Amino acid sequence: MQAIDADVVISMSEFKKNPAAVLRDAKSRPVVVLSHNKAAFYRVKPALFEALLEELADQDLHRTVLSRMGERSLALEVDIDAI
């Protein structure tokens, strides 16, 4: 069973009838539109989407840092004032 992570859930057929009303009624809450009882797409505010992208970038950076921590023997010492 697919998890639905949204405050507002609506079928594709209902969404197609009046998408503007659905988005207006949802206010700033996430909306999931279902097709055949499965999530077809999510609608989120741009600020939330940007926050999600930033979190993903932070997680990617964290993985990179962790992988490079094992390569500390290859690191070069640098004088911060020389940069």
C-alpha positions, -999 to +999 in steps of 0.1 A: +000+000+000+013+034-010+017+060+018-001+093+012+018+123+027-006+152+023-033+170+042-057+171+012-065+140-009-086+142-040-093+120-070-081+130-104-117+132-117-127+156-089-096+176-093-102+181-130-137+195-123-123+226-106-086+226-099-086+263-088-112+256-061-092+226-048-060+246-045-079+276-030-096+254-004-063+237+004-047+270+012-010+263+018-015+226+027+000+199+005-025+182-019-022+148-034-042+139-065-050+102-069-054+082-101-067+047-096-062+051-059-025+058-063-007+092-060-005+107-094+011+140-082+016+163-053+010+200-052+030+219-027+038+256-022+070+268-038+086+276-004+080+240+007+094+226-026+125+248-022+129+236+014+127+200+003+153+206-024+176+222+002+171+193+025+180+168-002+211+189-011+221+189+026+217+152+028+239+147-003+265+170+011+264+150+044+270+117+025+299+133+007+315+145+039+311+111+055+326+093+025+356+117+025+362+113+063+376+079+054+402+096+031+417+118+058+451+103+052+450+119+017+442+153+031+466+182+026+473+208+054+464+243+043+472+276+059+439+295+060+456+328+056+472+316+024+438+311+008 
